């Protein structure tokens, strides 16, 4: 029987059958499923579809110090197996967001992870300190790897800069810090080691791959800025490899991102070494994807004879 109009369906009884808790430094999540920054807006837009109190965390769209109008349209282009975006960090700015949005998010019943981006070290530090003063902010995710703004990749391609960034932000707050890493590097491991040395609590892996779509008849790029970030199922095999490499390299939790559509996808990331995951592009065409992933985890763990998520994280057996 379906739920009455206007009411969300009740949570399946199987959701509580396994221990899905995840520890990110001082922050304990009741389960490993969160939203991907940039794909779920403020979160409020999906309240008609998602009971946020069931999620491990809500990760909001990137916030900057000053308002940003974003990149020229078109900003989205569908590709085979994925989505190119060139949004350009459009947002109302930190002070407006804190005044108008944050009060509404405090009552959603799930930890709030605020994703921030600065144009230099001091801007990142100022943003971090500002949000650290606000009740209801559980952790910060540092967007040091956006490919859609000028110099957006600077901090995620140079280990020395990456370490300096996290060190500077860490000096302003004791909140858990999640460094969001870029795949657009020759080797992601030195960057990850640098952010951990700088004080990162965890890393998010990965942000989007730089790509483009072309209208060959017009001989012009489809996106207004020319290039954009590729996400969705097309990048999952690439993301899985990087998560595995990071699991073998660093000793902090990894949050897996990249093409996750269902519980089987999520389990691949957990076995590879991720302690938590974010669901992003799938929510564009199925807003309930985050809950679908969550609801499928207990039965997948049961298939492996595991009573908790911790028992399967990083258990991939590589050949040789």
WORARA-V967138 format. One record per residue. N is the residue number from 1. RES is the residue in one small letter. OMEGA is omega in whole degrees, -180 to 180 (NA if undefined). D_CENTER is the distance of its C-alpha to the mean C-alpha in Angstrom with 2 decimals. Layout:
n = {N,N}
res = {RES,RES}
omega = {OMEGA,OMEGA}
d_center = {D_CENTER,D_CENTER}
//
This chain:
n = {1,2,3,4,5,6,7,8,9,10,11,12,13,14,15,16,17,18,19,20,21,22,23,24,25,26,27,28,29,30,31,32,33,34,35,36,37,38,39,40,41,42,43,44,45,46,47,48,49,50,51,52,53,54,55,56,57,58,59,60,61,62,63,64,65,66,67,68,69,70,71,72,73,74,75,76,77,78,79,80,81,82,83,84,85,86,87,88,89,90,91,92,93,94,95,96,97,98,99,100,101,102,103,104,105,106,107,108,109,110,111,112,113,114,115,116,117,118,119,120,121,122,123,124,125,126,127,128,129,130,131,132,133,134,135,136,137,138,139,140,141,142,143,144,145,146,147,148,149,150,151,152,153,154,155,156,157,158,159,160,161,162,163,164,165,166,167,168,169,170,171,172,173,174,175,176,177,178,179,180,181,182,183,184,185,186,187,188,189,190,191,192,193,194,195,196,197,198,199,200,201,202,203,204,205,206,207,208,209,210,211,212,213,214,215,216,217,218,219,220,221,222,223,224,225,226,227,228,229,230,231,232,233,234,235,236,237,238,239,240,241,242,243,244,245,246,247,248,249,250,251,252,253,254,255,256,257,258,259,260,261,262,263,264,265,266,267,268,269,270,271,272,273,274,275,276,277,278,279,280,281,282,283,284,285,286,287,288,289,290,291,292,293,294,295,296,297,298,299,300,301,302,303,304,305,306,307,308,309,310,311,312,313,314,315,316,317,318,319,320}
res = {x,x,x,x,x,x,x,x,x,x,x,x,x,x,x,x,x,x,x,x,x,x,x,x,x,x,x,x,x,x,x,x,x,x,x,x,x,x,x,x,x,x,x,x,x,x,x,x,x,x,x,x,x,x,x,x,x,x,x,x,x,x,x,x,x,x,x,x,x,x,x,x,x,x,x,x,x,x,x,x,x,x,x,x,x,x,x,x,x,x,x,x,x,x,x,x,x,x,x,x,x,x,x,x,x,x,x,x,x,x,x,x,x,x,x,x,x,x,x,x,x,x,x,x,x,x,x,x,x,x,x,x,x,x,x,x,x,x,x,x,x,x,x,x,x,x,x,x,x,x,x,x,x,x,x,x,x,x,x,x,x,x,x,x,x,x,x,x,x,x,x,x,x,x,x,x,x,x,x,x,x,x,x,x,x,x,x,x,x,x,x,x,x,x,x,x,x,x,x,x,x,x,x,x,x,x,x,x,x,x,x,x,x,x,x,x,x,x,x,x,x,x,x,x,x,x,x,x,x,x,x,x,x,x,x,x,x,x,x,x,x,x,x,x,x,x,x,x,x,x,x,x,x,x,x,x,x,x,x,x,x,x,x,x,x,x,x,x,x,x,x,x,x,x,x,x,x,x,x,x,x,x,x,x,x,x,x,x,x,x,x,x,x,x,x,x,x,x,x,x,x,x,x,x,x,x,x,x,x,x,x,x,x,x,x,x,x,x,x,x}
omega = {-179,180,176,-180,178,179,177,176,178,179,178,-177,-176,-177,-177,-174,-179,177,-176,-175,-180,178,175,-175,179,-177,174,175,-179,174,-171,-171,176,177,178,179,178,-177,-177,178,178,-174,-176,-177,-175,-177,180,-175,-169,171,-173,-179,179,-175,175,177,174,177,-173,177,-175,178,177,-178,-179,177,177,179,-179,-176,177,176,-6,-176,-180,176,177,177,178,178,-178,-178,172,176,175,-176,178,176,177,179,-174,-177,-171,-174,177,180,179,-178,-170,-172,-174,180,-179,-178,-177,-175,-177,175,177,180,-178,176,-177,180,-177,176,177,-180,173,-176,-176,178,175,-177,179,178,-179,-180,-180,-178,179,179,-173,175,177,177,-174,-177,177,172,-177,179,-180,-170,179,-179,-170,176,179,179,-177,-178,-174,-173,-178,179,-179,-178,-178,178,179,180,180,-179,-177,177,-178,178,180,-180,-177,-173,173,177,172,179,179,179,-180,-172,179,173,-174,180,177,-179,-176,-172,178,178,180,178,-179,-178,176,177,179,177,178,178,-177,174,171,-177,19,168,-173,173,178,179,178,172,-174,169,-171,179,178,-178,-179,173,177,-178,-177,180,179,-180,178,-179,-179,176,177,-174,-178,-176,-176,180,179,180,180,179,-178,176,179,178,180,179,180,-170,-173,-176,178,-179,178,175,-175,-179,173,172,-179,-179,-176,-176,178,176,-179,-179,176,179,180,-180,178,179,178,176,179,179,171,178,-174,-172,-179,-178,176,-178,176,-176,-179,-177,-180,179,177,178,-179,-177,-179,-174,-178,-179,178,177,179,178,-179,-178,-177,177,-180,178,-177,-178,-176,-176,176,-176,178,178,-179,180,176,NA}
d_center = {34.12,31.44,30.40,32.50,31.41,28.92,27.81,24.69,25.65,26.05,23.61,25.06,27.09,25.57,22.20,23.97,25.74,23.50,22.03,18.27,17.73,15.28,16.13,13.90,16.86,18.63,16.02,16.69,14.51,16.86,14.76,11.69,10.08,7.42,6.36,3.84,4.96,8.21,9.03,10.22,12.15,13.36,13.16,16.93,17.49,16.73,18.90,21.61,19.63,17.36,18.60,15.75,17.85,17.21,13.44,12.21,10.19,9.27,6.55,8.75,9.38,10.32,13.70,16.52,19.94,21.95,21.47,20.37,21.85,19.57,20.92,24.00,23.79,23.35,19.59,18.59,20.32,20.14,20.92,22.04,19.20,16.50,15.76,16.32,15.13,16.69,15.86,16.39,14.39,16.92,17.06,20.05,19.71,19.11,22.49,22.55,19.09,20.29,23.58,22.73,19.27,18.56,21.75,20.73,17.40,19.23,21.03,18.35,18.78,15.32,13.71,12.14,9.39,10.39,8.67,11.83,13.50,17.15,19.86,21.28,21.27,23.11,21.00,17.85,20.12,21.62,18.43,17.30,20.82,20.97,18.02,19.16,22.37,20.98,21.38,18.51,15.74,14.58,12.30,11.08,8.08,10.12,9.44,12.21,11.59,11.93,14.70,15.98,17.83,20.77,20.12,16.33,16.28,18.99,17.21,15.27,18.45,20.96,20.83,23.23,21.32,18.03,20.02,21.79,18.75,17.31,20.93,21.61,18.72,19.59,23.13,22.24,20.42,20.26,16.97,14.40,12.66,9.37,9.91,7.47,10.01,11.70,13.59,16.31,18.49,21.45,20.22,16.80,18.52,20.42,17.42,15.71,19.10,19.52,16.51,17.54,21.05,20.04,18.77,15.04,14.44,11.59,9.55,6.17,7.83,7.86,7.72,10.49,14.13,16.79,19.20,21.70,23.78,27.50,30.15,33.01,35.69,34.86,33.92,30.89,27.11,25.58,22.94,24.48,23.14,23.99,20.82,17.26,13.95,14.18,11.63,12.70,15.09,16.83,14.34,13.86,16.94,15.91,12.51,14.52,17.05,14.88,13.37,17.05,18.26,16.00,17.15,20.64,20.23,18.49,19.08,15.96,13.28,10.70,7.34,7.78,6.14,8.98,11.51,11.25,13.92,15.81,16.58,18.22,15.22,13.32,16.49,16.62,13.46,14.97,18.31,17.03,15.78,12.32,12.79,9.82,7.44,4.92,7.36,7.33,10.69,12.73,12.59,14.52,17.44,17.05,15.52,16.43,14.41,12.22,15.66,17.22,14.94,15.70,19.34,19.78,18.78,22.08,24.27,22.43,22.79,26.38,27.05,26.42,28.52,25.71,25.77,22.47,19.08,19.97,22.87,20.99,18.16,19.26,22.45,22.45,26.00,26.33,29.74,32.36}
//
